[in-house]
C-alpha cells in the first residue's frame, strides 16, 4: 500500500526537518516547502537516500497570500498530511518597540500559518480526507511580558486550529495541535533553557508522529508542559500580572 | 552573539566555558572560522578537551546530511555531522557496514576522521583514514580544499588524525564494506596472563576482528589475565535457519540509561575488583564460539545511555597508549604493576594489537594499545604521570581523542612528529584559526 505524502511547511527549520525524517522513515513521500527551495536540495537528497521515498522541493512564502493557491496547484499531488511549522520568535525587546518587527512576528506565527492551513483544509474537505498538523506553542496559553508578541500570535494560531477542528469534526479531515514547550533549535540557540523542560527537535517529531498515528487532538511535547500550563493558566490575573515568568 | 556555556567532553572533565554555534551551511561555517579561532566538535565523544574551543566551538550537528551512495562500490558521501549510528541504520539493511568503527556508534563522520579512529580490525585493515576517498576541508583562509590519497595528499595526511587542527572537515566520501548478515561469529579465548594474551593476538593475526578485555587489577601469576575475543562477519549460511530469511534483522537491544549521576564512591577498588572477577568468570563460562549481533559486538556500552555518569559528577579520565611491538610486553607489565599498586578502579581495560602506522600525526603504530578509564580522584594526576613516564620509556605514545591530562613536554618527548605538526600549523595559518583547549595545553 502506498502511503500518502506529507507536506512540510517551513521545511528548513530544525523541527520541520525532523518531522520530514520521521514520516519518511514510515514510508511517506515528502514535499518540502520553504522560501528558498534551492537550500532544501541537500535535505531532499538526504531524506531520499536514507528512507528511499520520493522527496520534492517547493518555493513557499507563508506571507505571500497571492502565491498560496499557485503553490498548492504546483505540488505533485495534494498531500495527505500537511504539517505547518512556520514561525518566527524575534526579540521581545525589539517587538515591544518596533512595530514593523512586531507585525512580522504576528503575521509569521498567525496570519501566514492560519491562511495556508485554511486553504489546505478546504481542499482536504472537498477531497474527503487529510490531516492538518499545526505546530503552535505553549507560549500562546497566557501572555507573558517576556514574549507576549510571539505568544499572542501563537494564541491566535492555537485558537484557529481549535476552531478548524471543531468545524471539520463531522468530516474525515483531522486537525492536530502540537504544543511544544522549549525546544532546542536555532531559534532558541542563545537562550538558557532548563534541560528537563527542553525537548530536542526529534522529540517534537516523535510526538507529531504519535499524534498522527493515534487519536489525540492536542499534544504537548514533554507532558510536564500540560501541567505547567494548567498551573500558569490558573493563577489569578492580579497575581499573575506581578510575576516574572 | 551566542553565549558561553560550560562544555565538556565525554569524560565530563575538564569543563570549560565555550560558545557553541551550529552552522548549517559552508558559508556559515566559513564566517565562524573568519571570526575565529574555533575548533570543530561532532557529537562530543572525545573524552577530554579535544573538542572544546575556548571561547568558540563549532558544532557540526546541523551539517548532517547524507549526499550520495553508490551501491556498486559501497562509497558513501556525507556531511561531517552524520552519525555513525545513522550510517549503520541506513546501510546495514542494504548489506553494508562501516569498514572501520570505534567502540561507540554515537560519533560523527568528521570526528572519526579527525581522530583517525581505529577498531577491532586495525591490525588487518588499518584506521579510519584507510576508508576515506576524499574529504572537503575548510581552510584558515575560508577556502574549501578537497584532499585525499590522490590529491592534496600532504594536507590529507595531516588532517586525518589531526584532531580538527588543520581545518573544519565539511564532508567526506568513505568506503563501506559489504556484509552478508548483521551478525558476528565471536570466539572467546581466555588468556591466563599477559604473555598468553599477546601470544593469542599474534597467533590470530588473520582474524578480521580481535580485542581483549584485560583485568587490570589481577596481580601475581594472574597479572594481565584477559579474554581475547576474535570475530568474523557471519555469512548467511552460518546463521540458524530461523534467521536466514532476515539476515540483517537483529533483536532491538534493550536500552538502559543512567539518568542521574551515581555517587562517586560507588566505584571503588572493591566494587571494581568484584566486577572484574565476575566478568572473568562469565567469560570463562562463555568461552567458545557464539553468534553475536553487530550492536552488542561493536558497541557494548552504547546500550547504556549516559554511561559516563557512573563515575559521578567528578567525571573520569581515559588513558590510552600504544607501545611498540618489541617493548610492549615489558611496558604493559610495568603499567599493570602501577595500576594494581594504586588500586584505582579501572572499570574497563581493553588491550588490542595494532597494525601499521599511517598518516603523519595519527595515533596507531604497530604494537599493543591499552585503554582504561579512571575516576577523577585526587590521586589520579600522580598515577597518570607515572604511567606517562612508563609509556615514554618504552617508546610509546598517546591517543589524543582520549587525552585530557598530557603536558606539552610529554607529548613532544613521546611523539616527535608533534613538532612538525605544530610547524605545519603555523606555516599554513591553521595555528591562529583552529584552536582547542587541548591544542593550547599541548602547544600544538
Interface residues (C-beta under 8 A of the other chain):
Chain A: X14 X39 X42 X43 X45 X46 X49 X50 X186 X189 X190 X192
Chain B: X1 X2 X3 X5 X21 X22 X24 X25 X62 X65 X66 X67 X68 X69 X79 X86 X90
